[in-house]
Amino acid sequence: MFVPITEHDYLCSDMLEGFKIWIHSAEEVPRLKKNFYHAAYDSDVRISVKANLMMTSPSLIKNYSQEQRKCIAENEHNLVFFKRYTQRNCFVDTLALQTNKICGCVLFWMPRLNSTKVCSYYTEYKCVEVVENSLHNANLTTKCLPDCQSITYDAEISMSRIELKPLKNFVPTGFRIIKITVLFKDQQYFASLRSELYGTMDFMGTVGGILSLFMGISLLSVVEIIYFATIRLTCNLQKRNLAKKRMLAQQNILNRQND
């Protein structure tokens, strides 16, 4: 790419020369102020991308609440400005709503309604910074949990300087040159599955195995314990009561004969 020198604005680029690059899903709004890779002018930049897919088992979504499984499933959380829920979209959605509520306006990059005012950099920007800092201090991650099925990208960036002298006949006067190559690191990727570590049957099997190991107990032993604690105990008590009654009857017969 050939970039005119007159197009560069140091105020908008945090005093950096070049481009800010961020690899993200098409469903998310990037925050280049917070996260980005820097590609400087007069350099050859190569970015190797690796995809990470996180999935959640249906049984975990069905049997556990959001707080227990630490993620939000599809259609469980409705955002105001986004159709698709992601953790980053939830941050932006909450920030836009709180900024409009407190400051009466939003920044130009935030999602908004047609009637919402755009904040001025000179008058309302300080208010926007206060709102954003308060949201971060309020631990917004407890409200905006990760989505149960998400895809993220890890990137490795390498940069080398371009010698301009051999290219002086190809680069127009008043322009800067930059070359950016984006490629996948691997031809395939592996998905991660979020599932319960111990279910009800797993817990029962583990407890039974431990009891069998340390006590020699088995299912038949459990039945025997129940038998001796209920049926056998009741039968013994009944036999004892019958024996007492028989002895009393014999004693009464002997007393009558003696009389």
N, C-alpha and C positions, 0 to 999 in steps of 0.2 A: 504494500500500500504506500502511496505517496500522500503525505499529509502537509497541507499548506501551513507555514509557520504562523500566519495571521489567524488561523483557527484555534490556536492554543490559548486557553484561559487558565491562568495559575490559580485564580480564586475558586474555580469549580473543581480543580484537580488536586487540591491539597498540596500545592507546590510541587507536583510531580510532572515529569515530562513523559508522555506516552499514553498508554491505554490501561484502563482497569478491566480485568477479565474475571468472570466468575462462571463456573460450570454448574448449572442447576436444572431442575425439572421445569418443563414448560408450564406447569401448573402453579409455580411459585413466583413471587415477586422478589427479585434480588435486592439486597441492601449493599450497594457498592461502597457505602461509607464505612461499613463494618467489616465486610469480608470481600477480598479481591486478590487477584494476582496481578502484579505490575509488569507490564511489557513496555520497556523503554524504547525511545526512538533509536534509529541506527543500530538495530540489533536483530538477530535471528532467534526467535522464540519458538521452542517446541514444548507442547503440553501433552503429556500422556495421561489419559483419563481411564479410571477404573470404576465400574458401576457396582454399587452395593444395593441389593434388594432385600428388604426386610418384610417377612410375612408372618401372620399370626394364625394359629390353628383355630378352626371354627368352634371347637369345644371350649377353648379358653375364652372366646368372645361371648359365648352363650352362657357359660356357668359362672363367670366372674365379672365383677363390676369394673368400671374404668379405673378406680383407685387401686384395685387389687392387681389388675393386669398391666397398669401403667401405660395405657395407650387408648386411643379413641378410634372406634371402628367407623366405617363409612355410614353416613346418614345419622350418626349419633350426635353430631354437633353441627349446628347451622350457623354459618358466618353471615354477616350482613352484606359484605362486598365481594365474597368469593363463593362460587358454587362448589368447589372442591376443597375439602379441609386438609390442610397440612399445618405442621407446627409453626412454620415461618409465616404462613398466611394468617394464622391466628394472632401472632404477634403484631403484624401490620394492621389487621382489622381492629384489634383492641386499642392500639396506639392511635389510629385515626379517629375512633369514636371518643376516646378520652381527650384527645387534643381539641376536637371540635366542641366537646362539652365544656372544657375549662377555658380554652383560649378563644373560642368562637370562630376558629378557622383551622385549616390544615395546610401542610406544606404541599407544594405543587406536585410532588411525586406520589402523595398518598391517595388512596381511593376515596372518592367523595361523590356526593350528589350534585346535581346541577346548581342547586341553590346554595351550596356551601362556599364560603369565602376562602380564598387562598391567602395564607399568611404572608405578610411582608417580612423580608429579611431584616429590616432595620428596626421594626417596632415589635412584632410578635415572636421573633425567633427565640428570644430568651425564654418566653413562656413555653414554647414547644420543647426546648431542652429540659426545662424543669419537669414537664409531664413525662418525658421519656425516661429521665433518671429516676423519677418516683416509681414508674412501672417496673424498672429493673430492680429497684430496691424492694419492691413488694413481692418479689419471687413469682414472676408471671408464669414460670414453668409449671406450677401446680395447677393453673387453669388451662394453659395451652399444652396439653400432653402430646407426645409424638403420635402420629397416625399409625394404626396397626399394620397397614400395608404401604410402604414408602420405598422410594428409590433415591439414593444419594450418589454423589460422584466424588471420588478422591482424585486429585490431580497432582502430578509431578511436573515441575516446570524447569527447563534448562534454557540458558540464554548465552549467546555468544555475540561478540561485537562484529559489526559489518564494516569492513574497510571501504571507505567512501572514495578513495583516490581511483581505484580501478573502475568505479561506477560513475565517475563525474560526468561522463557523456550521456548516461542514462537517467540520472536524477535531475529533474528540472530545477532551475534556480528558484530559491525561496520555498523549497519543499524538503521535508524530512522523510526518510524511508524506514519502513519496518516490515518484517516478515514474520507471520504467525502461522504455525502448523499445529493442528489439533488432531490427535489420533488416539485410538483405543490401545491401552496397554496390553490387553489380552483379547483373544478372539472369543472367549466365553467367560461367563461369570457364574458364581455360585450364590444361591439365595440362602438367607438365614431364616430359620423358622422359630418364632417365639411360641413356646408351649409351656404347660404346667410341668414343674419338676416332679411333683408327687401328687397323684390323684388319690381318690378314695380307695380304689382297688390296689394301687401301688402301696399305699400306707398299710392296708391290712396285710398284704403279702409280706411287707418288710417286717411288721410286728410279729407275724406268725413265724417267719424265718428266724428271727432273733430268739423267740421263745423256744422254738424247736432246737436251736443251737445250744442254748444255755440251760434249758430245763428238760430237754428230751420230750417236750410236749407235742402232741399231734391232735388231729381232729377227733380221733377216737378217745384220746385222753380228755378232751373237753367234754365229750358226751358222757364219759364216766364220771367226771366231776359233777356235772349237772345231775346225773342219776343218783350218786351217793348223797348229794346235798338236798335232794327233794324226795324222790320215790323211795329210795332205800331208807332214809331217815324216817319218813312217815310210816313205812311198814314196821320198822323196829319199835317205834313208839306204840303202834297198835298192838304188837305182840307183847310188849311189856305190860300194857294195860290189861290185856286178856289174861296174862299170867297172874297179875295181882288179883283180878276178879276170881280166878280159879282157886287161888290160895285162900281168899276170904271165904269162898263157898265151902271148901274143905274144912276150914277152921270152924265154921258155923255147924257143919254136920257133926264134927267131933264134940263140940260143946253140947249139942243136943243129946248125943249118946251118953255122955257123962252124967247129964242131968237125969 
